[in-house]
């Protein structure tokens, strides 16, 4: 019999030859826009901490106070004895912020997705997912055992054709089935927006339900920075709101928002909730403090600052490499193509004090390797200028 390590080492060698082998980078210190790695301090342009709240004094204070009150962990699953007061307070705050009847807290966004999708969809149902939907939603769809069909990215004509085909099959005598649409409001690797109002109208036309991932829109869109659904005026027409506390809110955890009935049902059926130890109280308290900041005048200023940095960085990218479109979010991908070319460009920026890792397959499709720049309200104008100068030097 072949040794397991020999088999795995051969596969690792294949990944290395294709420029796809990965490693965990050990950080010795990190802040919203600086990190220390290999004895060097670098400007950090790869974080999802879009508002710089992970280092905000009020967020840190809330986290510390919660640890002192509740302890370092929650000690049990939420259906046993781990559902702490801070979890319920956070859920009530998220629901009010998102303008839904209720919310349910999970340990992370991935856990929320793989909990909600199999709980709602099952064999005989149809899931239509955008080609660039996050891996957590794809995994949730596969776990559901529903039929999964992928439509071209942001292509409403393709989506409508799949919906129309399903409707025709119903009229031909096949049993009617539930149809779920999976989309992100802001796509995590391309940074572009979904045509949300049109998608909502389409799902209503065909009697489908929409699960919308707002992970990368929260904190940056809408009058209260609740996300793109708020900005587009369709919050009450989205069936299931999915999100994370680990990006613009600077903490960790995930959530589902929707009707009270939806949340009550998920408490009985979402396996990633039922069988997981509850989120640590420190993280939930930090997220609660962050949401309060985001909705304040200070939050409006931080959001405006992040958008300003995105607009400042975009010309520096477009003058040196092909950048698609104008900035639609705090995510600005610099498309490179081949994995090794992306690794080489990342290394050259590292030499100049800029940290932006290469993003390669399977995170993005083959041939679409890139550097994924993300900006934060914590970045200074000089930080952005440093990136632009570095890119100009290595053209």
Buried (B, 14 or more C-beta within 10 A) or exposed (E): EEEEEEEEEEEEEEBEEBBBBEEEEEEEEBBBBBBBBEEEBBBBBBBBBBBBBBBBEBBBEBBEBBBEEBEEBBBBBBEEEBBBEBBBEBBEBBBBBBBBBBBBBBBBBBBBBBBBBBBBBEEEBBBBBBEBBBEBBBBBBBBBEBBBBBBEBBEBEBBBEBBEEBBEBEEEEEEEBBBBBBBBBBBBBBBBBBBBBBBBEBBEEBEBBBBBBBBBBBBBBBEBBBBBBBBBEBBEBBBBBBBBBBBBBBBBBBBBBBEEEBBEBBBEEBEBBBEBBBBBBBBBBBBBBBBBBBBEEBBBEBBEBBBBBBEBBBEBBBEBBEBEEEBBBBBBBBBBEBBBBBBBBBEBBBEBEBBBBBBBBEBBEEEBBBBBBBBBBBBEEEBBEBBBEBBEEEE
